[in-house]
């Protein structure tokens, strides 16, 4: 978000993929994309495999095509795509930075090692192709890929290659999205509006619509709200996910070890962006077990008695404490 060139929100587009379900590791963990921060600054972060390790032959060609699809999704699959027209014009790497390789940039390091897994949102064990198509339908506000088609197989091959060397069930340091500590107050969209004007607007524009490239085929700076942005079912519509993403990646040039925003600024600007209008998805089948909803899922019904407003903006600690108490009382 904020001054992010060809990257930023597109929302969770491809937490990963695999060529076949049978050889996928079995993990049941809802937030496998989120890992704890290193315990010390010296903790080494996972690094992308050397391109020299891309296999030769058909598999290698799929890996390369998969990376192209992540980087230039709209050119192939957007409104003016050369292969299909199934997405909103954003690229996967608008949310999964540097083609899914940036530490705490919503990367794919832990995807291959942690899928399939049970996810509370669907109430079922999900495969990577299922998760990818969720991203197409939510973050890219589009329609699903054929799970047996070349494009899906290519994305799978690329993300599988990115996970080369990751132990079954492991989430290496730097995976996914930074987990930002909760504020002791609600996130404030009004404060966020000022931050957005100062640090985000020059790229993403006052109306949040972003800036298209010269050919009008993809976004140089993606839209953060409005008809061409991610919909209300996307992962980054959860405030904790978006705030953590912003903290370590925005404005342009920020990173986990050189952030440009305070924690409060990250929470508030995320609240401002997610307060804006965006496409609406039918979420009636999400979270069949309402007690499994994340603390910051903003749509009821809820099992904990807190309002939709508090579930969206916080403060979140009272909700967390109430849920922990409810779990203890069940035992």
C-alpha positions, 0 to 999 in steps of 0.5 A: 500500500502506500508508495508501492510500485507494482506491488500492493494489495491484490490480496492474498492471491495464491498462498500456494499451489501443488501439482497434486493433492496426494503428495501435499503435506497434511497440516491443520492450522488456520494461520499458516501464512503468519509466523512469529517474528524472529526472537533476535535480529540475528535470526536468519530469514529464509531465502529464495532458491537460486534460479539455477535450481529451476529444473530443466524440461517441462517442469522448469518451463512451468515454474518460469511461466508460473512466476510470470503469472504471479508478476504479470497476472493482468497481462494474461488473466486480467480484463485485457488478458491474452489468455483469459479475462477472469480478474480485476486488473491487479497482479498477484504480486501487488499483494505477494511482493517480489513475486512472492519472495519478500520476507514478510511481504505475504510470500509463499515460503511456507505454502508447500510445506503447510497445505493441504490443511483445515481452514475454519473459513471453509470448514474443510480441508483445503488444497492449494488450488482451492486456496489460489482460487479463493484469491482469484475470487476474493483478492482479484475479485474475479472467477476461479481458474481451471484447477487442471489447466496450464495456468494453475499447474504453472502457479503450483510449480512455481510456488512448489519450487519456492518452497524447496528445502522447507521441512514438512510442516515448517514455516521458515523465518520471514514467512507470510505477514508480520504479526503486529501487536494489538493496540490498546485502543481501536484503530482510527480511520480518521487518523489514517486518512491523514497518514494516507494523504501524506504517505500513500496518496501520491501513488494510490491517488486521493480516490484510492483508484491507483494508476494504470500503466500506459497500455491500460492493461495493469496497475503500476500502483494498484487500487486500494478501494473501489470497484477494481480493488479486492473485495470484502472477502479477501484476507487483507480485509482483516485489519490485523493482516493488512496492518502487519502487511503495511508495517513491513512493506509500505511506503515504497522502500520499507521493510521489516528491518527498515519500517517507515511507519509506527505501529499505530500509523500502520493500524490507522492507515489500514483502518482508513483503507478498509473503511472505504467502499469495495466490491462485496462477496457473498460470505454466507457460507464462510465460517460455518463454525462461528466460534472459529472466526478470527478476532478481526473478522468484521461480519457476524454472527459472533460467538463472543458477544462483541459488536461488528464494529469492534471486530473490525477496528478493535480494540482486539485484546478484550475479544481475545481475552473473552475467547480465551476465557470461553475456551477455559470454561468449556474444559 
